[in-house]
C-alpha cells in the first residue's frame, strides 16, 4: 500500500507562484510514474504534468512555460512549481502514483488564484 500526501496549496493572487509537494510513502522502491492532476468544479480531472516510467516528463499545454515538475527520488517526492498563476488555474490538485498493478491518489490540495 502506498500513501500519497499532497501539500502546498493555498490562496495566491494572479501572477503569483506556489510550490506543491507530493510525498509517496510505503513503497520499497523508487516510484517512477508520478503525476499531478487537477480538477476544477464541474470539470473532469485533467493531467497537469508528470513523470512516466521511463523518467521523461510531460506537460499539459496550459502548463508549459509556467509549471515545472521535479523530484527527489530518494524520498519519492515530487514537486510542482507553478508560476504566473491565473484564475483559471484554480482547482484541487491531486497527485497520482502508479506502481505495478495499482495506482494511488492523494486527497488533493486546493489552489485558489484570486485577487
Residue pairs with C-beta under 8 A, 6 or more apart in sequence:
1 26
1 104
2 24
2 25
2 26
2 27
2 31
2 97
2 99
2 102
2 104
3 24
3 25
3 26
3 104
4 22
4 23
4 24
4 95
4 96
4 97
4 104
4 105
4 106
5 22
5 23
5 25
5 106
5 107
6 20
6 21
6 22
6 93
6 94
6 95
6 106
6 107
6 108
6 109
7 20
7 21
7 23
7 109
8 18
8 19
8 20
8 21
8 109
9 18
9 20
9 92
9 93
9 109
9 110
9 111
9 112
10 18
10 110
10 111
10 112
11 112
11 113
11 114
12 18
12 85
12 111
12 112
12 113
13 113
13 114
13 115
14 85
14 86
14 87
14 113
14 114
14 115
15 84
15 85
16 85
16 113
17 81
17 82
17 83
17 84
17 85
18 82
18 85
18 111
19 79
19 80
19 81
19 82
20 36
20 79
20 80
20 82
20 93
20 109
20 111
21 77
21 78
21 79
22 34
22 36
22 77
22 78
22 79
22 80
22 95
22 97
22 106
23 75
23 76
23 77
24 31
24 34
24 76
24 77
24 78
24 95
24 97
24 104
25 76
27 76
27 97
27 99
30 73
30 74
30 76
31 76
31 97
31 98
31 99
32 51
32 52
32 53
32 54
32 55
33 50
33 51
33 52
33 53
33 97
33 98
33 99
34 50
34 51
34 71
34 76
34 78
34 95
34 96
34 97
34 98
35 47
35 48
35 49
35 50
35 51
35 95
35 96
35 98
36 47
36 48
36 49
36 50
36 69
36 78
36 80
36 93
36 94
36 95
36 96
37 45
37 46
37 47
37 48
37 93
37 94
37 95
37 96
38 45
38 46
38 48
38 89
38 91
38 92
38 93
38 94
38 111
39 45
39 46
39 91
39 92
39 94
39 108
40 88
40 90
40 91
40 92
43 91
45 94
46 60
47 58
47 60
48 59
48 60
48 63
48 67
48 80
48 93
49 57
49 58
49 59
49 60
49 63
49 67
49 68
49 69
49 80
50 57
50 58
50 69
50 96
51 57
51 69
51 71
51 78
52 58
53 98
57 69
59 67
59 69
62 88
62 89
66 82
66 83
66 84
66 85
67 80
67 81
67 82
67 83
68 80
68 81
68 83
69 78
69 79
69 80
69 81
70 78
70 79
70 81
71 77
71 78
71 79
72 78
72 79
78 95
80 93
82 89
82 111
85 111
85 113
86 113
87 113
87 114
88 113
89 111
89 113
90 111
90 112
90 113
90 114
91 110
91 111
92 108
92 109
92 110
92 111
93 108
93 109
93 110
93 111
94 105
94 106
94 107
94 108
95 105
95 106
96 103
96 104
96 105
96 106
97 103
97 104
97 105
